[in-house]
Amino acid sequence: MTNREKLATMSNEDLAEILSNLVDPCRFCIDDSCGQKTCVDNIKRWLESEAEITQ
């Protein structure tokens, strides 16, 4: 199993917890105006939202 495959098996809750501990967790937050240092619930909502298509 690769690290990427391991990440793919994680729950949104576990992945949100990891992302919230990054240097810039707001990058993954669905509420870009909250201004909090950690926001696991908002990151979890972002993980569950539809991806924006970028080209």
MDAnalysis code that builds the backbone (N, CA, C; Angstrom):
import MDAnalysis as mda
import numpy as np

u = mda.Universe.empty(165, n_residues=55, atom_resindex=np.repeat(np.arange(55), 3), trajectory=True)
u.add_TopologyAttr("name", ["N", "CA", "C"] * 55)
u.add_TopologyAttr("resid", np.arange(1, 56))
u.add_TopologyAttr("resname", ["MET", "THR", "ASN", "ARG", "GLU", "LYS", "LEU", "ALA", "THR", "MET", "SER", "ASN", "GLU", "ASP", "LEU", "ALA", "GLU", "ILE", "LEU", "SER", "ASN", "LEU", "VAL", "ASP", "PRO", "CYS", "ARG", "PHE", "CYS", "ILE", "ASP", "ASP", "SER", "CYS", "GLY", "GLN", "LYS", "THR", "CYS", "VAL", "ASP", "ASN", "ILE", "LYS", "ARG", "TRP", "LEU", "GLU", "SER", "GLU", "ALA", "GLU", "ILE", "THR", "GLN"])
u.atoms.positions = np.array([
    [0.855, -1.179, 0.000],
    [0.000, 0.000, 0.000],
    [0.904, 1.246, 0.000],
    [0.612, 2.166, -0.904],
    [1.361, 3.415, -0.951],
    [0.781, 4.400, 0.069],
    [1.517, 5.479, 0.334],
    [1.008, 6.513, 1.237],
    [-0.272, 7.131, 0.688],
    [-0.342, 7.309, -0.618],
    [-1.545, 7.871, -1.243],
    [-2.734, 6.946, -1.034],
    [-2.517, 5.662, -1.187],
    [-3.588, 4.688, -0.970],
    [-4.035, 4.688, 0.492],
    [-3.089, 4.844, 1.406],
    [-3.429, 4.914, 2.823],
    [-4.299, 6.136, 3.100],
    [-3.942, 7.278, 2.498],
    [-4.754, 8.481, 2.656],
    [-6.164, 8.265, 2.129],
    [-6.274, 7.545, 1.028],
    [-7.582, 7.303, 0.411],
    [-8.485, 6.458, 1.299],
    [-7.914, 5.683, 2.203],
    [-8.726, 4.839, 3.082],
    [-9.135, 5.555, 4.366],
    [-8.599, 6.748, 4.595],
    [-8.905, 7.474, 5.829],
    [-10.306, 8.063, 5.783],
    [-10.909, 8.189, 6.948],
    [-12.218, 8.838, 7.025],
    [-12.037, 10.344, 6.838],
    [-13.105, 11.039, 6.472],
    [-13.045, 12.495, 6.341],
    [-12.670, 13.143, 7.670],
    [-13.145, 12.585, 8.763],
    [-12.819, 13.105, 10.098],
    [-11.310, 13.036, 10.345],
    [-10.693, 11.876, 10.049],
    [-9.248, 11.715, 10.261],
    [-8.446, 12.640, 9.348],
    [-8.855, 12.720, 8.092],
    [-8.144, 13.571, 7.146],
    [-8.311, 15.049, 7.508],
    [-9.491, 15.444, 7.954],
    [-9.721, 16.830, 8.383],
    [-8.840, 17.176, 9.572],
    [-8.662, 16.236, 10.471],
    [-7.795, 16.460, 11.634],
    [-6.353, 16.716, 11.178],
    [-5.876, 15.945, 10.231],
    [-4.516, 16.137, 9.715],
    [-4.396, 17.489, 9.014],
    [-5.350, 17.799, 8.140],
    [-5.301, 19.057, 7.397],
    [-5.388, 20.276, 8.312],
    [-6.104, 20.144, 9.421],
    [-6.247, 21.277, 10.339],
    [-4.953, 21.593, 11.071],
    [-4.015, 20.676, 11.070],
    [-2.736, 20.877, 11.739],
    [-1.639, 21.376, 10.805],
    [-1.981, 21.656, 9.562],
    [-1.008, 22.182, 8.617],
    [-0.733, 23.658, 8.882],
    [0.278, 24.186, 8.229],
    [0.645, 25.592, 8.395],
    [-0.496, 26.514, 8.003],
    [-1.212, 26.191, 6.935],
    [-2.310, 27.030, 6.464],
    [-3.588, 26.207, 6.336],
    [-4.213, 25.837, 7.467],
    [-5.404, 24.997, 7.397],
    [-6.579, 25.698, 6.715],
    [-6.583, 27.028, 6.701],
    [-7.693, 27.757, 6.079],
    [-7.787, 27.483, 4.583],
    [-6.720, 27.004, 4.002],
    [-6.728, 26.641, 2.578],
    [-7.750, 25.537, 2.305],
    [-8.014, 24.715, 3.306],
    [-8.922, 23.586, 3.152],
    [-10.251, 23.794, 3.868],
    [-10.499, 25.002, 4.305],
    [-11.708, 25.290, 5.079],
    [-12.819, 25.788, 4.157],
    [-14.026, 25.328, 4.371],
    [-15.153, 25.743, 3.538],
    [-15.609, 27.159, 3.875],
    [-15.294, 27.623, 5.088],
    [-15.696, 28.958, 5.542],
    [-14.457, 29.845, 5.580],
    [-14.178, 30.546, 4.490],
    [-12.942, 31.320, 4.397],
    [-12.968, 32.608, 5.212],
    [-14.029, 32.852, 5.965],
    [-14.089, 34.061, 6.783],
    [-14.055, 33.758, 8.279],
    [-13.848, 32.507, 8.669],
    [-13.923, 32.159, 10.092],
    [-12.718, 32.657, 10.874],
    [-11.516, 32.657, 10.284],
    [-10.332, 33.180, 10.937],
    [-9.823, 32.385, 12.122],
    [-10.307, 31.169, 12.318],
    [-9.841, 30.355, 13.433],
    [-8.576, 29.600, 13.044],
    [-7.788, 29.232, 14.024],
    [-6.554, 28.490, 13.774],
    [-6.838, 27.047, 13.386],
    [-7.820, 26.444, 14.016],
    [-8.192, 25.076, 13.661],
    [-9.685, 25.036, 13.386],
    [-10.077, 24.282, 12.410],
    [-11.502, 24.201, 12.073],
    [-11.810, 22.851, 11.440],
    [-11.667, 21.799, 12.218],
    [-11.857, 20.439, 11.724],
    [-13.237, 20.264, 11.092],
    [-14.283, 20.789, 11.728],
    [-15.634, 20.609, 11.188],
    [-15.783, 21.268, 9.823],
    [-15.239, 22.477, 9.655],
    [-15.336, 23.151, 8.360],
    [-14.486, 22.464, 7.300],
    [-13.333, 21.935, 7.675],
    [-12.504, 21.193, 6.721],
    [-13.220, 19.908, 6.318],
    [-13.860, 19.259, 7.265],
    [-14.631, 18.050, 6.946],
    [-15.744, 18.387, 5.954],
    [-16.419, 19.518, 6.164],
    [-17.451, 19.952, 5.206],
    [-16.840, 20.201, 3.829],
    [-15.627, 20.779, 3.797],
    [-14.940, 21.022, 2.522],
    [-14.632, 19.693, 1.833],
    [-14.166, 18.702, 2.595],
    [-13.862, 17.389, 2.024],
    [-15.109, 16.736, 1.439],
    [-16.254, 17.009, 2.029],
    [-17.509, 16.404, 1.583],
    [-18.192, 17.190, 0.465],
    [-17.663, 18.373, 0.139],
    [-18.270, 19.205, -0.913],
    [-17.752, 18.797, -2.290],
    [-18.458, 19.229, -3.315],
    [-18.061, 18.938, -4.689],
    [-16.781, 19.689, -5.023],
    [-15.896, 19.042, -5.741],
    [-14.631, 19.666, -6.146],
    [-14.871, 20.697, -7.233],
    [-14.112, 21.778, -7.170],
    [-14.173, 22.786, -8.215],
    [-13.222, 22.357, -9.327],
    [-13.697, 22.444, -10.553],
    [-12.889, 22.058, -11.716],
    [-11.941, 23.207, -12.051],
    [-10.642, 22.925, -12.064],
    [-9.640, 23.934, -12.455],
    [-8.886, 23.402, -13.666],
    [-8.520, 24.338, -14.508],
    [-7.815, 23.932, -15.725],
    [-6.458, 24.571, -15.796],
])
